[in-house]
Amino acid sequence: MWGKVLRDLTRELDMTIVETRPVKTNKPVLLTGFQTPGMVGVTAVSHMINSLRMSEVAYLRSRFIPTVKLIVGPEFRTLNPFRIYANSTGEVLALINDSPAGSIGLSPFFNDIGRTVVDWFHEKDVRLLVALGSFPVQKKERANLVAYSTDSERLKELTKLGITPLQSGFIGGIVVSIIDECIKRGIPWLMLFAPTRKMGEVDLEAVQMILEGVNKILGLNIDTESLKMARAGRRGLLRSLRRR
């Protein structure tokens, strides 16, 4: 019974990408982050959006994905959970997902979301999708950035940059649906993971590491100095608290 209901719902999803302004692209690279320990992927993409002064150009609309309301003084703004940003030249796109429903609430529609957003990527001639995430390590364990792709030549190039190819692991969630759709359409893709020692808070060190890796790979010149300063400020605050 549930299977039939789910199939009926899927047919009625009416998922679409709504462009809030005309989107002109120039064979862009698209970056997205997904929920992993240390909140590394989502935080890194958010920081990149601010650093490159990217503007929101589109969002995913579906009656099964609730919006969020943002209160800013007298303003009552709608915040769409799946948003797409572009830089001024149309060479960099970003997809960010901060859905309040979480992965469990959206899981029946992962494939539909993946299909809808990658249809749009294909239309915009995206040349590479880069998905950012993290993997947990012990406190004293030292680890490099890790990457995975089915493109062996790309992995060889990344190895020259000090990035280690992922040998084994488990990846789930909506990013898998997106990558599956990229494979179907022949869109090149890459997953990049930073080591993290944190779980329930943002790991700024890992965010800095992964963005420095993105800069090496893509030459985007994303600011990471502000992350160094934020980390130094946090360490100073912790030291002062310990002295009290």
Secondary structure, DSSP 8 states (H G I E B T S, - for coil): -HHHHHHHHHHT---EEEESS----SS-EEEEE---GGGHHHHHHHHHHHHTT-EEEEEEE-TTS--EEEEETTEEEEE-SEEEEE-TTSSEEEEEE--TTHHHHHGGGHHHHHHHHHHHHHHTT--EEEEEEEEE--TT-----EEE-S-HHHHHHHHHTT-EE--S----SHHHHHHHHHHHHT--EEEEEEEES-SSS--HHHHHHHHHHHHHHH------HHHHHHHHHHHHHHHHHHH-
